[in-house]
Amino acid sequence: MYNKAVEVLSMIEKEGFKAYLVGGYVRDYYMGNNSPDIDICTNAKPKDLISIFKDAILPTDIYGAVTVKYKNIRFEITTFRKELEYVNRRPIKMEYIDNLSLDIERRDFTINSLCMDSKGHIIDLFNGIKDINNKVIKSLGNAKIKFYEDPLRILRAIRFATTLNFNLDKDVIESIKVNKIYLKEISYDRKKLELNKIFASNNIKYGIKLLKDLDLDTYLDIDLSKIKYTTDILGIWAQLNVIDKYPFTKIEKNNIKNISKIVENKTISKYDIYNYGLYSSLVAAEILGINKQVIVKLERNLPINSKKDINITAEELIDIIKKEPGNWLTKLYEDLEYKIVNGKLKNNNHEIIDYIIKNYL
């Protein structure tokens, strides 16, 4: 990825412009960590980038970056800019500039202020390397203003502190306390993206501690007071009871509901595993402190894995009961599932028929 990024920089430079790798990639490169994507900044304007990269996609708003797909890798390229006017703490007016330092100044933290040129030289205009070495999250400029301009930076500060295991600078902490009320004005979608990264971190305990110590859970509408740590993001969300506030996909909602139902029972039965699935059962087991191997063993020994495995057809049931298909059939199947899974009825056609005759006729 790095080599291809350098090629993109060189292509921009050949047209007489400046271009640099910027932000998280350079920070991670310096720290010896892998980074999933690369951002580029340049004094070339979007119209210039379009002429250099024929398949470039122009931004749809003033915050957007030109998207370039080069050798099957997607790069976001932003033009040096200065934000001039804010409404509701969102920039609504900006101008393109030809000054790297001024462009970098509008970013959030010093650790994300590093740039790298096409020769691999790291450019450190705001002591980012010093703060990385000291393992501290410092605001790039006045923290109170930065967090007021965009309160999401509060969660980003927590996220970087969590994932990098850094401390928060005292000015950052004070500014979070002053501006945390504005977290309520951020969309739940944007908040969820940052919280997911905190919840997915191996350092989640530290992240949740920061959220609680700074009383951010109150302004995020989540209750972290009784959280049980899990290695699964949905396992965390299932304990927060926010399914009607935060945005989740249909599959995520279903899994969260299943995990919550199992946890409420405070134990995991064979029927729970059958009914809610192995994934939800394993996540719930982690929350409840139940050995996962026990759950896996129970799942492997289930007599059936779905209603289709029951050794009697719907036609046979209709013929025995002598009724038109209806809700009774669904309830009968549920009864058979429960009895078979719990070992109270063998999955044998003759025994199932005998059970129905004795209990339903």
Secondary structure, 3 states (H helix, E strand, C coil): CHHHHHHHHHHHHHCCCCEEEECHHHHHHHHCCCCCCCEEEECCCHHHHHHHCCCCECCCCCCCCEEEEECCEEEEEEECEEEEEEECCEEEEEEECCCHHHHHHCCCEHHHCCEECCCCCEECCCCHHHHHHCCEECECCCHHHHHHHCCHHHHHHHHHHHHHCCEECHHHHHHHHHHHHHHHHCCHHHHHHHHHHHHCCCCHHHHHHHHHHCCHHHHHCCCCCCCCCCCCHHHHHCCCCCCCCCCCCHHHHHHHHHHHHHHHHCCCCHHHHHHHCHHHHHHHHHHHCCCHHHHHHHHHCCCCCCHHHCCCCHHHHHHHHCCCCCHHHHHHHHHHHHHHHCCCCCCCHHHHHHHHHHHHC
